[in-house]
Amino acid sequence: MNDRMPKDIIVVSGLIKRFGSFTAVDGIDLRIKEGEIFGLLGPNGAGKTTTINMILGLIDPTTGTITIDGFNILKHREVIKEKMGLMTQETVVDGDLTAKQNLEIIAELYDMKGKDKDHAVDNALEEARLSEFRNAKAGSFSGGMQRRLNLVKSMIHNPSILVLDEPTTGLDVQNRVDMWDRIRKLNKNGVTIILTTQYLEEADSLCNRLAIIDHGKIKALGTPAELKKMVSEGNVIDISLRFEDIEKAANAIRKNLGVDVKITADRISISAGKEDVKQLSKMVALLEKEKIPIIAASMHLPTLDDVFIKLTGSTIRDALGEQQSNASKVMWRR
C-alpha cells in the first residue's frame, strides 16, 4: 500500500496580471496536487482563463511565479509542452479533414513519426469511439463527436496534466454526462486535471477541490463539502417573491427575526441552521402578516450556488452577464 502524500504538481505564488490599467488577476496563490481534479469556478471575466493562460505559458504574468513539477515555467517552457495538455472551450477541429488527419497533424506537432505516430492516432481514435469514422470528415460529425475528438487531440502526447477550459459548454445533457465520465476515467488513470467551469453542478460532481474566483481574486478554496459548510450546517431556505416585494420582505425579516438575508433576482435566501422548519414557519407567518404574497418556499441543503451568493452577493448566472459586459468594455478599450 502506498501512503505517500501527493506532491504539489503546480504552485502559483503572488500571481498578478494587468492589461493596461485593468487588473485581470489580482494576487492569486494556488497549490494543485498531483492526481486531483482541481476546479476554477466563476463567471466569464472573473480571471479563470487568464490564470489558465499564464499556467500554460501562453501569456506572462505581470508579477508572481508559477512552477510545474518544480520547474519555473518562465525558465523551462519546454516543460509545459511535455507535461501539459489543453482542451479549449471552443471545439478546434478542421471540418475539411478526416478524424485521422486531425490527429496526425497534432501528433506531428509533438514530433511523433512513423509507428509511434500511427500508434498514438489509433489509440486516440479508439478512446474517442471514432475508429469506424477515422476516414470521415470531422465537419460531418455531431457536436458530441467533435468534442470527443477535441479531447483526445489534447491528450495525444500523454500529458500528466490536462487543462479543460469549459469542456461541456454547448453540450446537451447526454453528451455532458459522457464528458464527465471521460474526465473521471482520465483522472483515475493518473492525470491531474484543472477544470474551469461556469456550471456549479459540474464542479460539485467532479472536483476534489475548487477555488471560487471573482474579480481576479480567490474568494474561497476547499473541497465542495468544505465550501458548503461556509453557508450553513443545516438547510438553506429560499422564498420566491414578486420582484417589487423582495426588498420589503428582506427588510422585514432582518428587522423582526434578526437573520441575514441574501437577495437574488427572484428570491431571498436564508441560512436556517438546525432549526430550519421553525425558521421557515416564522418567516411565512411574518410575510403573511406584512401582506407580502409568497410565490414559493423551499428548503434544501447548501449548494455551490449558495456559496457563490454568500461570497459575491449574486448567483453565478447574474454575475456572468454583468462581467461579460465589463470584460467586453475592457477588451474594446485595448
MINUDREN-764181 format. One line per field, with one value per residue (C-alpha): residue in one letter; z, y, x. Coordinates in steps of 0.1 Angstrom, whole numbers. Example, Ala and Ser with C-alpha at 12.3 -4.5 7.8 and 13.67 -1.06 7.14 Angstrom:
% MINUDREN-764181
residu: c(A_S)
Z: c(78_71)
Y: c(-45_-11)
X: c(123_137)
//
This chain:
% MINUDREN-764181
residu: c(M_N_D_R_M_P_K_D_I_I_V_V_S_G_L_I_K_R_F_G_S_F_T_A_V_D_G_I_D_L_R_I_K_E_G_E_I_F_G_L_L_G_P_N_G_A_G_K_T_T_T_I_N_M_I_L_G_L_I_D_P_T_T_G_T_I_T_I_D_G_F_N_I_L_K_H_R_E_V_I_K_E_K_M_G_L_M_T_Q_E_T_V_V_D_G_D_L_T_A_K_Q_N_L_E_I_I_A_E_L_Y_D_M_K_G_K_D_K_D_H_A_V_D_N_A_L_E_E_A_R_L_S_E_F_R_N_A_K_A_G_S_F_S_G_G_M_Q_R_R_L_N_L_V_K_S_M_I_H_N_P_S_I_L_V_L_D_E_P_T_T_G_L_D_V_Q_N_R_V_D_M_W_D_R_I_R_K_L_N_K_N_G_V_T_I_I_L_T_T_Q_Y_L_E_E_A_D_S_L_C_N_R_L_A_I_I_D_H_G_K_I_K_A_L_G_T_P_A_E_L_K_K_M_V_S_E_G_N_V_I_D_I_S_L_R_F_E_D_I_E_K_A_A_N_A_I_R_K_N_L_G_V_D_V_K_I_T_A_D_R_I_S_I_S_A_G_K_E_D_V_K_Q_L_S_K_M_V_A_L_L_E_K_E_K_I_P_I_I_A_A_S_M_H_L_P_T_L_D_D_V_F_I_K_L_T_G_S_T_I_R_D_A_L_G_E_Q_Q_S_N_A_S_K_V_M_W_R_R)
Z: c(0_-10_17_0_2_-32_-41_-53_-90_-97_-74_-81_-59_-59_-94_-109_-145_-157_-191_-190_-160_-158_-133_-146_-119_-85_-63_-67_-47_-55_-49_-71_-60_-83_-92_-82_-102_-93_-103_-110_-106_-116_-144_-175_-167_-132_-141_-147_-183_-177_-148_-170_-199_-175_-162_-198_-206_-232_-215_-190_-155_-146_-113_-95_-101_-115_-112_-129_-112_-97_-129_-132_-164_-175_-175_-187_-212_-227_-196_-205_-239_-224_-193_-201_-225_-232_-243_-251_-247_-285_-304_-325_-353_-390_-406_-440_-427_-415_-379_-386_-403_-375_-351_-373_-375_-337_-334_-358_-338_-309_-331_-334_-365_-381_-360_-328_-346_-361_-327_-309_-336_-334_-296_-297_-323_-301_-270_-287_-301_-336_-351_-376_-386_-390_-427_-423_-424_-390_-403_-407_-370_-343_-316_-292_-316_-323_-286_-281_-310_-294_-261_-275_-295_-263_-249_-278_-262_-229_-207_-169_-165_-185_-186_-195_-202_-201_-215_-216_-229_-255_-250_-243_-211_-226_-240_-209_-187_-212_-209_-171_-174_-196_-173_-143_-163_-172_-136_-124_-148_-131_-150_-129_-142_-140_-148_-154_-155_-150_-142_-104_-106_-128_-102_-74_-92_-105_-84_-54_-45_-61_-60_-65_-83_-86_-99_-102_-66_-49_-27_-13_-17_-4_-11_-23_12_30_9_15_53_49_42_67_88_81_53_32_29_-4_-8_-42_-43_-67_-78_-62_-29_-24_-7_16_26_32_54_74_80_91_114_131_130_131_104_75_42_7_-22_-58_-88_-79_-43_-9_8_45_61_86_106_125_133_97_100_128_109_78_97_114_80_63_92_92_54_57_85_63_34_12_-12_-14_-48_-34_-4_-1_19_6_17_8_-28_-45_-58_-22_-16_-46_-34_0_-14_-42_-34_-67_-85_-109_-138_-127_-123_-157_-176_-157_-160_-197_-203_-182_-199_-234_-224_-213_-245_-266_-249_-256)
Y: c(0_34_60_87_121_136_163_198_195_231_260_295_324_360_359_392_401_436_447_485_498_467_440_407_386_401_382_345_318_281_247_219_184_156_133_156_173_209_233_270_283_317_337_349_379_366_357_320_319_345_324_293_311_320_285_273_298_315_349_361_373_409_396_363_328_295_262_230_199_220_239_276_279_312_294_260_265_231_215_228_212_179_177_196_193_218_213_248_259_262_229_231_206_211_201_196_170_135_125_107_137_160_138_132_169_173_142_157_189_168_153_119_99_66_38_60_84_57_40_73_82_47_48_83_72_42_62_87_59_72_43_35_72_76_85_106_144_160_185_158_148_157_182_154_135_167_173_138_143_176_159_131_157_174_140_125_131_115_146_142_174_183_217_216_251_249_214_209_243_239_201_185_166_132_144_164_132_113_140_138_100_106_131_107_79_101_112_75_67_93_125_157_178_215_223_257_259_281_250_246_211_201_214_197_164_163_183_171_208_240_277_303_333_367_400_384_372_338_342_307_274_239_208_212_200_225_254_244_245_282_287_266_234_229_238_269_285_300_322_333_366_392_415_446_428_415_445_449_412_412_442_428_396_413_437_412_380_392_369_375_376_373_388_375_385_365_353_357_331_325_301_284_262_233_249_252_242_267_294_288_289_322_338_326_340_373_378_369_395_421_411_401_373_343_326_296_285_256_242_224_215_241_241_258_283_293_296_318_340_343_353_376_387_373_340_329_335_371_377_360_386_416_405_396_432_446_423_434_470_464_444_472_498_477)
X: c(0_14_8_29_12_6_30_22_24_15_25_12_25_15_1_-9_-18_-26_-37_-31_-50_-72_-61_-74_-57_-50_-27_-36_-19_-26_-12_-26_-18_-7_-37_-65_-93_-90_-117_-116_-152_-165_-182_-166_-144_-135_-99_-102_-90_-63_-49_-50_-32_-4_-1_1_28_6_9_35_24_29_43_44_58_44_62_52_65_93_102_97_78_94_128_116_88_96_82_47_48_59_37_6_-24_-52_-87_-101_-137_-141_-141_-110_-112_-107_-140_-124_-100_-108_-107_-74_-59_-68_-50_-20_-13_-13_9_34_35_47_75_58_68_63_49_48_25_3_0_-9_-35_-51_-53_-68_-95_-103_-106_-129_-150_-143_-123_-150_-152_-114_-117_-148_-145_-148_-173_-199_-197_-222_-212_-205_-183_-163_-159_-146_-121_-111_-104_-82_-63_-53_-42_-23_11_1_4_4_-16_-47_-64_-100_-114_-152_-152_-190_-201_-228_-233_-266_-272_-263_-230_-222_-226_-204_-177_-179_-173_-143_-128_-132_-115_-86_-81_-84_-56_-33_-39_-40_-69_-76_-112_-126_-164_-194_-215_-219_-232_-202_-177_-196_-197_-161_-138_-117_-111_-120_-114_-141_-126_-143_-128_-94_-92_-98_-128_-127_-108_-115_-135_-171_-182_-160_-173_-209_-203_-194_-231_-248_-246_-283_-307_-310_-344_-354_-385_-396_-415_-427_-398_-414_-418_-382_-366_-397_-396_-359_-360_-390_-372_-340_-358_-381_-362_-326_-313_-290_-309_-293_-312_-311_-331_-363_-359_-345_-322_-316_-292_-315_-291_-306_-340_-349_-386_-392_-374_-394_-427_-417_-408_-440_-461_-442_-447_-484_-487_-470_-493_-465_-476_-453_-449_-430_-409_-385_-356_-325_-290_-264_-252_-223_-247_-255_-217_-214_-243_-227_-193_-204_-239_-253_-259_-232_-256_-263_-225_-219_-240_-225_-189_-192_-203_-174_-149_-161_-156_-120_-112_-127_-106_-75)
//
